[in-house]
Amino acid sequence: MTPEVRAQALRRLKIISGQVQALERQVEDDRYCMDVLDLSLSIQRALRSLDTLVLEGHLRTHVVEQMTGGESDRAVSELLRLYKVQGPADSQATTS
């Protein structure tokens, strides 16, 4: 991970951490369900955005190095593993 991506990721994680703490307080305070859901969905979007940032950084650095350095099988295997973990794109499209 480049220093720039790391800094951006850490900045986003601090924001997400604050959102998670606020969500916990909402649940503890028995806040209105729709308010809890709104914040929860916001956190999920922020996490997806973080994933995109990290993935883009990985593609622009490690994958490029692997492809040009003769490790294309490793790059493909890593991307397939990520694809399998993420699941079908259709389920993500409905929540975006």
C-alpha positions in Angstrom: 0.0 0.0 0.0 1.4 3.4 -0.9 1.8 6.0 1.8 -0.9 8.1 0.2 -3.4 5.2 0.1 -2.5 4.3 3.7 -3.1 7.8 4.9 -6.5 8.0 3.1 -7.5 4.6 4.4 -6.6 5.5 8.0 -8.5 8.8 7.7 -11.6 7.0 6.4 -11.3 4.4 9.2 -11.3 7.0 11.9 -14.5 8.4 10.4 -16.0 5.0 10.2 -14.9 4.2 13.8 -16.8 7.4 14.9 -19.8 6.3 13.0 -19.8 2.8 14.6 -19.6 4.4 18.0 -22.5 6.6 17.2 -24.4 3.6 15.9 -23.8 1.8 19.2 -25.1 4.7 21.1 -28.2 4.8 19.0 -28.9 1.2 19.7 -28.2 1.6 23.5 -30.5 4.7 23.5 -33.2 2.7 21.7 -33.4 5.2 18.9 -35.9 5.1 16.1 -35.2 2.0 13.9 -35.0 4.1 10.7 -32.3 6.3 12.2 -30.3 3.3 13.2 -30.7 1.8 9.7 -29.7 5.0 8.0 -26.5 5.2 10.0 -25.8 1.5 9.5 -26.2 1.8 5.8 -24.0 4.8 5.7 -21.3 2.8 7.5 -21.7 0.0 5.0 -21.3 2.5 2.1 -18.2 3.9 3.8 -16.7 0.4 4.1 -17.3 -0.3 0.5 -15.7 3.0 -0.4 -12.7 2.0 1.7 -12.6 -1.4 -0.1 -12.6 0.3 -3.4 -9.7 2.6 -2.3 -7.6 -0.3 -1.1 -8.4 -2.4 -4.2 -7.5 0.4 -6.6 -4.2 0.9 -4.8 -3.5 -2.8 -5.0 -4.3 -2.9 -8.7 -2.1 0.1 -9.4 0.9 -1.2 -7.5 1.0 -4.9 -6.6 -1.0 -6.3 -9.5 1.0 -4.2 -12.1 4.2 -5.5 -10.5 3.0 -9.0 -10.6 1.9 -8.8 -14.2 5.1 -7.3 -15.4 7.3 -9.4 -13.1 6.1 -12.8 -14.4 3.7 -13.5 -11.5 0.5 -13.2 -13.5 -0.8 -16.4 -12.1 -0.5 -15.0 -8.5 -2.3 -11.8 -9.5 -5.2 -13.7 -11.2 -5.5 -16.1 -8.2 -5.7 -13.1 -5.7 -8.3 -11.4 -7.8 -10.4 -14.5 -8.2 -10.2 -15.1 -4.4 -11.5 -11.6 -3.8 -14.2 -12.0 -6.4 -15.4 -15.3 -4.7 -15.4 -13.6 -1.2 -17.3 -10.6 -2.4 -20.1 -12.6 -4.0 -22.2 -11.7 -7.1 -22.1 -8.1 -8.2 -25.9 -8.1 -8.5 -26.4 -8.2 -4.7 -24.1 -5.2 -4.4 -25.8 -3.2 -7.1 -29.2 -3.1 -5.2 -27.6 -1.6 -2.1 -25.5 1.1 -3.8 
